[in-house]
Amino acid sequence: MTAPKAQPPGALGGSADRAACETDGTASITPEEARRKAWITWQARAALRGHQLRRMADGRWLAFRHGWSRELEEADVEAWLQRIGAPG
């Protein structure tokens, strides 16, 4: 008979972990949360290339770095990120 594997301190295993998080183990996010995640990812990708990307109140985006800026429609953001060499 072998001894059970010891868990590191603070670790919960399998079903205990799901119970602690009060979830059934499946993840679901709303479309708004998915959209917000995409926006945050765009901002992070721009930052990796030294640019800032901000969403304006009217829904357009403002990209800027040092002394220049450019307004972008949401549909144009991905192409702009590729143009500046932001990692995908």
C-alpha positions in Angstrom: 0.0 0.0 0.0 1.4 3.4 -1.0 0.9 6.7 0.9 -1.3 9.3 -0.9 0.6 12.1 -2.6 0.9 15.1 -0.4 -0.5 18.4 -1.7 1.5 21.5 -1.2 0.3 23.8 1.6 -2.8 25.7 0.6 -3.6 23.5 -2.4 -7.0 22.1 -2.9 -7.6 19.1 -5.1 -10.2 18.5 -7.8 -13.7 18.8 -6.5 -12.6 20.6 -3.3 -11.1 23.3 -5.5 -14.4 23.8 -7.4 -16.4 23.7 -4.2 -14.2 26.4 -2.7 -14.8 28.6 -5.8 -18.5 27.8 -5.8 -18.4 26.7 -9.5 -19.2 23.5 -11.3 -15.9 23.7 -13.2 -17.3 25.2 -16.3 -16.4 28.7 -17.3 -18.8 31.0 -19.0 -18.4 34.7 -19.7 -20.8 37.2 -21.1 -20.3 38.8 -24.5 -19.6 42.1 -22.8 -16.9 40.5 -20.7 -15.3 38.9 -23.8 -15.4 42.2 -25.5 -13.7 44.0 -22.6 -11.1 41.3 -22.5 -10.3 41.9 -26.2 -10.0 45.6 -25.5 -7.6 45.0 -22.6 -5.6 42.6 -24.8 -5.3 45.3 -27.5 -4.0 47.8 -24.9 -1.4 45.3 -23.6 -0.2 44.5 -27.2 0.1 48.2 -28.0 2.0 48.8 -24.7 4.5 46.1 -25.7 5.5 48.2 -28.7 5.7 51.4 -26.6 2.3 52.8 -27.6 -0.8 53.7 -25.6 -4.3 52.8 -26.7 -7.3 54.4 -25.0 -11.0 54.0 -25.7 -12.8 57.3 -26.0 -16.3 58.1 -24.9 -17.7 57.9 -28.4 -16.4 54.4 -28.9 -13.4 55.3 -31.1 -9.8 54.5 -30.0 -6.9 56.9 -29.5 -3.4 55.5 -30.2 -0.5 57.7 -29.1 3.2 57.6 -28.5 5.4 60.6 -27.6 4.5 63.4 -29.9 1.9 61.8 -32.2 -1.6 60.4 -32.0 -4.1 58.8 -34.2 -7.8 58.1 -33.9 -9.0 54.7 -34.9 -12.4 53.1 -35.4 -12.8 49.8 -33.5 -12.7 47.9 -36.8 -9.3 49.3 -37.5 -7.5 48.6 -34.3 -6.4 45.0 -35.1 -4.9 46.1 -38.4 -3.1 49.0 -36.7 -1.6 46.6 -34.1 -0.3 44.4 -36.9 1.2 47.4 -38.7 3.2 48.5 -35.6 4.4 44.9 -35.1 2.5 44.2 -31.8 2.6 40.5 -30.9 -0.5 38.5 -31.7 
